Amino acid sequence: MIQLEGITKSFGALQVLKGIDLEIGKGEVVSIVGPSGAGKTTLLQIMGTLDKPDGGRIILNGTEVNRLKEKELSAFRNREIGFVFQFHQLLPEFTAVENVMMPSLIQGKSSGTARKEALDLLDFLGLSERATHKPAELSGGEKQRVAVARALMNHPSVILADEPSGSLDTQNKGELHRLFFELRDKLGQTFVIVTHDEELATQTDRTIHLVDGRIV
């Protein structure tokens, strides 16, 4: 599903990634762990085509994304990759269902089709009764589940999550972690999760340890 070859990245004189080689298979739940400054978020952003490496190749679901032009890359990202961040990034003026619809509308689907698919996803995630609520009316755990629904909207090949449970209490954190594995089991979803949560890391199929810009 994901193949990285010789990925390097520097910010000025600081080399953050020093030749990363990594393969992740379809349906794997993989965690990336390491100390602050190790390059975890930079690696995830490059994997998700939000940032470009200085060197190396990225092959995602059979496509070498380095070769795509900006417009093609944007369409590919919207279609193939779902993102979940530490803070939900929901638009406050829109309801839960409207937030979930966004990726589908960007892809060009009709409002009616997008709304039906969004409602189905919210129902699947146990949020059907919260569909018309705005983010300010939702709990922290509910907001993150809405963010997961939005990430799933276009049936992406992979979901990339950056500290997705970092802002949640213990109960909501546990529920979100269980949800990731449930989605993998039911939908065959691939997850790559950057986390400081040791409990989550021990539950994943594989843990990638990143130290000083290298996999160890």
Beta strands, then each sheet from edge to edge (+ up, - down):
strand 1: 2-11
strand 2: 14-24
strand 3: 29-33
strand 4: 55-60
strand 5: 63-64
strand 6: 81-84
strand 7: 158-162
strand 8: 190-194
strand 9: 206-211
strand 10: 214-215
sheet 1: 2+ 1- 4+ 5-
sheet 2: 6+ 7+ 8+ 3+ 9+ 10-
end
